[in-house]
């Protein structure tokens, strides 16, 4: 597993932002089509979009981060990191300019705190 410093996480953001934008578009399209179609699980367009989502998730995993927003509304991404010897996640949301928050590995988005200046 790769561990990111805040600087390294921010260096990946141009690519991560593009991938997350594509994830949000595909996820929202799947949601809309699923409400319109009688058998969404058999719909070829939905299946194509699901396959595309899988490819996008794999791209993020190749970078070393993971997608965490299954409502496809906020575009949350976690970057594994270590702070004071403990595993944590640097946390970025698609409307933020940079990675500025972290949370404990088990806490999730609601437990996020600002990255300490001495760590950034």
N, C-alpha and C positions, 0 to 999 in steps of 0.2 A: 504494500500500500504506500502510495506517495503521500507525504505530509507537506503542506504548503505553508510558507510564511505569508503574512499579509501582502508583502510586496510581490511574491510569486503569484498569489491568487489574482491580484490586480493586473498583472501582466497578461493573464489569460483572458481577461474580460472582453476584449474586442471579439474574440472567437466565441466565448461563452454567450455573450449577448446575442450574437447572430443565431446560434443554435437554439437558445431559449425563445427567441422571437418566433422561430419556425415551430417549436414545440407548442407554444401558446396558440398559434394559428391553427395547427393541425388538431389540437385538443378541442378547441372551440368549434371547429368545423365538425368534428365527430359528435360532439354534444348536440349541435343543431340538427345534423342529419339523423341522429338516433331518434330524435323526437318526431321527425317527419316520416320516417320509414316504418313499414309494418313489421319487417323482420330485420332489424339493424345488424344482427350478428351474421346475416347472410348477404348483406349489401356489398357489392364489389367496391364501391367508392369508400365505404367505411373500412373495409378490410385493407384497401390500399393505404389509407391514412394511418391505420393502426401499424402496418408494416413500416411506414415512414417514421412514425413515432419511435418504434423500436430502434431504428437506425440512428435517430437523433439521440436517444438515451445512451446508446453504445458510444457515440462520439464523445459525449460528456464523460462517460466512464473511462474512455481512452485518455482523456485529459487528466483524469484523476478525481473528478468531482461528481456529485450526484444530484439529480433533480428531485425536489421534494414537494411540489405543489400539484396534487392530483385533482384539484378543481380547475386547473388551467386558468387561473385568474391573476396570480401574483408572480409567477415565474421564480420560485425559490430554488436556490442552489446552495449546497453545502460543500465546503472544501475541507478535507481532514487536515488537522493541524495539531500541534503540541504547544501547550502553554504551561510553564512551570512544572514540566514533567508529566502533565496530564493530557490525555487525548481530548481534544475539543473539535468543534466544527466552526470554521469561518463561514459566515452566513451572508448571502447576497440576495437581494430581491430585485427583480427586473426594472423597477423604477428608480433604483439607486445608482448614482454615478460611479461608485467604487465600493469595494469590500471594506466595510467599516465596523462590522459587528461579529460577535462569536457567541456560541452557546456550548454548554456541556454536551458530550456525545449523546446523552440520553434525554436532554431537556427539550430540544426542538425550538422552533421559532419563538414561542412565548417566553423562553428563558434567555433570549439574547441580550447581550450587553455590549457596550462600545469597546472596541479594541483598545487596550491601554496604550498610551502614546509611546511608552518605552518599548513596546513590542512592535508597533507599526514602523 
